[in-house]
Amino acid sequence: MTAPDAPRGVDVDKPSAARIYDWYLGGTQNWAVDREFGRRVEKVWPLIRPMSRENRAFMNRVVRAALDAGIRQFVDLGSGVPTAGNVHEIVRDQLPARVVYVDYEPVAAAHSRVILESEDATEWAGIVERDIRDPEAIFADEITQELIDWSQPVCLLMITVLHFLGPGDRPDELVAAYRDQLAPGSWLAVTHGTCRDDAPPERAAEVRAFVDAYRDTSNPAYLRSDEEILPFFGGWPLLEPGMSALPDWRPDEAVSEFAAEVRPFAWGAVARKPS
């Protein structure tokens, strides 16, 4: 494939987590070094690409449902590189709307700025280069303040990010800080890695090896059960169909046999803040 133009100052000789995820999704903002790393990960857990794509498909369905419900503000935490069907691409057809991407990785932020500028989206979409573990800094960032009106409903997306928060990050308190910022009528969407009891033993072993491989990295991963994930919603009522396997949350087409394989390894749910 033809390599895309790299943003100034971005090192394309080292793999980037954001660009690797872009490759998992079938995007174009990745280089040979990213694809090589991704293929090595795929050998440990062959379901990583379909899992990534089911996460993205879930997010796309959530964004479309939020738009249908009248929400026009979106904050995507841990957004990575905004390609391959990301939020601003979906809302573009229903402007006016506002999108804020948040990612602490400089590589992801640099690619994001180039993409949003090249697509003439900077008047209504922006990237905040902050760590999601510092919500107050995100709220105070000038881009967030320019684009988001917290007195109005927001769709807050926490897709594939909470399983990178360990006990020391106090994830319950962190998510509560975001919930408190949201106006009534806002949505909170979460996906989270898990390993259900009904997982085939060989697949369960693969996903645990995948998690173990990340233990000593800067982004260790943590699997949680549905009982551990549910408190993140703070008692807000879940939208139908409640907490479900990713392919089963309001599917817009029949679930393929390939997509069905990821069912035991991630939960997804959306809650609405009551008045």
Solvent accessible surface area in square Angstrom, and as a share of the most:
residue,aa,sasa,rsa
1,M,137,0.61
2,T,124,0.72
3,A,53,0.41
4,P,30,0.19
5,D,135,0.70
6,A,46,0.36
7,P,11,0.07
8,R,241,0.88
9,G,83,0.80
10,V,22,0.13
11,D,66,0.34
12,V,44,0.26
13,D,119,0.61
14,K,135,0.57
15,P,60,0.38
16,S,5,0.03
17,A,62,0.48
18,A,7,0.06
19,R,0,0.00
20,I,11,0.05
21,Y,52,0.20
22,D,2,0.01
23,W,20,0.07
24,Y,13,0.05
25,L,20,0.10
26,G,48,0.47
27,G,11,0.10
28,T,81,0.47
29,Q,31,0.14
30,N,0,0.00
31,W,24,0.08
32,A,67,0.52
33,V,36,0.21
34,D,0,0.00
35,R,30,0.11
36,E,99,0.44
37,F,59,0.25
38,G,0,0.00
39,R,122,0.44
40,R,124,0.45
41,V,13,0.08
42,E,46,0.21
43,K,171,0.73
44,V,59,0.34
45,W,12,0.04
46,P,55,0.34
47,L,2,0.01
48,I,15,0.07
49,R,60,0.22
50,P,11,0.07
51,M,13,0.06
52,S,2,0.01
53,R,105,0.38
54,E,26,0.12
55,N,6,0.03
56,R,21,0.08
57,A,33,0.26
58,F,0,0.00
59,M,4,0.02
60,N,26,0.13
61,R,23,0.08
62,V,0,0.00
63,V,0,0.00
64,R,97,0.35
65,A,17,0.13
66,A,0,0.00
67,L,3,0.01
68,D,120,0.62
69,A,64,0.50
70,G,50,0.48
71,I,9,0.04
72,R,81,0.30
73,Q,16,0.07
74,F,0,0.00
75,V,1,0.01
76,D,5,0.03
77,L,0,0.00
78,G,27,0.26
79,S,9,0.06
80,G,9,0.09
81,V,8,0.04
82,P,0,0.00
83,T,14,0.08
84,A,36,0.28
85,G,23,0.22
86,N,0,0.00
87,V,0,0.00
88,H,0,0.00
89,E,67,0.30
90,I,29,0.15
91,V,0,0.00
92,R,87,0.32
93,D,131,0.68
94,Q,67,0.30
95,L,75,0.38
96,P,108,0.68
97,A,2,0.02
98,R,86,0.31
99,V,0,0.00
100,V,0,0.00
101,Y,0,0.00
102,V,0,0.00
103,D,13,0.07
104,Y,104,0.39
105,E,38,0.17
106,P,88,0.55
107,V,31,0.18
108,A,0,0.00
109,A,0,0.00
110,A,20,0.16
111,H,2,0.01
112,S,0,0.00
113,R,97,0.35
114,V,68,0.39
115,I,13,0.07
116,L,3,0.01
117,E,106,0.48
118,S,86,0.56
119,E,60,0.27
120,D,123,0.63
121,A,0,0.00
122,T,71,0.41
123,E,152,0.68
124,W,21,0.07
125,A,1,0.01
126,G,9,0.09
127,I,6,0.03
128,V,1,0.01
129,E,71,0.32
130,R,96,0.35
131,D,42,0.22
132,I,18,0.09
133,R,117,0.43
134,D,68,0.35
135,P,13,0.08
136,E,117,0.52
137,A,21,0.16
138,I,1,0.00
139,F,20,0.08
140,A,63,0.49
141,D,17,0.09
142,E,139,0.62
143,I,52,0.26
144,T,0,0.00
145,Q,119,0.53
146,E,130,0.58
147,L,12,0.06
148,I,10,0.05
149,D,70,0.36
150,W,42,0.15
151,S,80,0.52
152,Q,95,0.42
153,P,46,0.29
154,V,0,0.00
155,C,0,0.00
156,L,1,0.01
157,L,0,0.00
158,M,0,0.00
159,I,12,0.06
160,T,25,0.14
161,V,12,0.07
162,L,0,0.00
163,H,27,0.12
164,F,80,0.33
165,L,5,0.03
166,G,5,0.04
167,P,105,0.66
168,G,78,0.75
169,D,45,0.24
170,R,158,0.58
171,P,13,0.08
172,D,81,0.42
173,E,105,0.47
174,L,14,0.07
175,V,0,0.00
176,A,27,0.21
177,A,32,0.25
178,Y,3,0.01
179,R,36,0.13
180,D,114,0.59
181,Q,55,0.24
182,L,5,0.03
183,A,10,0.07
184,P,74,0.46
185,G,8,0.07
186,S,0,0.00
187,W,12,0.04
188,L,0,0.00
189,A,0,0.00
190,V,2,0.01
191,T,1,0.01
192,H,1,0.01
193,G,10,0.09
194,T,4,0.02
195,C,23,0.14
196,R,58,0.21
197,D,156,0.81
198,D,91,0.47
199,A,10,0.08
200,P,55,0.35
201,P,112,0.70
202,E,108,0.48
203,R,54,0.20
204,A,17,0.13
205,A,62,0.48
206,E,42,0.19
207,V,3,0.02
208,R,124,0.45
209,A,45,0.35
210,F,29,0.12
211,V,6,0.03
212,D,88,0.45
213,A,63,0.48
214,Y,47,0.18
215,R,104,0.38
216,D,145,0.75
217,T,66,0.38
218,S,104,0.67
219,N,49,0.25
220,P,32,0.20
221,A,6,0.05
222,Y,62,0.23
223,L,47,0.24
224,R,29,0.10
225,S,43,0.28
226,D,48,0.25
227,E,125,0.56
228,E,95,0.42
229,I,2,0.01
230,L,88,0.44
231,P,75,0.47
232,F,3,0.01
233,F,1,0.01
234,G,39,0.37
235,G,76,0.73
236,W,28,0.10
237,P,78,0.49
238,L,53,0.26
239,L,30,0.15
240,E,135,0.60
241,P,61,0.38
242,G,15,0.14
243,M,39,0.17
244,S,14,0.09
245,A,5,0.04
246,L,1,0.00
247,P,4,0.03
248,D,48,0.25
249,W,1,0.00
250,R,99,0.36
251,P,65,0.41
252,D,98,0.51
253,E,134,0.60
254,A,97,0.75
255,V,50,0.29
256,S,60,0.39
257,E,155,0.69
258,F,125,0.52
259,A,12,0.10
260,A,28,0.21
261,E,65,0.29
262,V,1,0.00
263,R,76,0.28
264,P,12,0.08
265,F,3,0.01
266,A,2,0.02
267,W,36,0.13
268,G,1,0.01
269,A,1,0.01
270,V,0,0.00
271,A,0,0.00
272,R,103,0.38
273,K,39,0.16
274,P,65,0.41
275,S,133,0.86
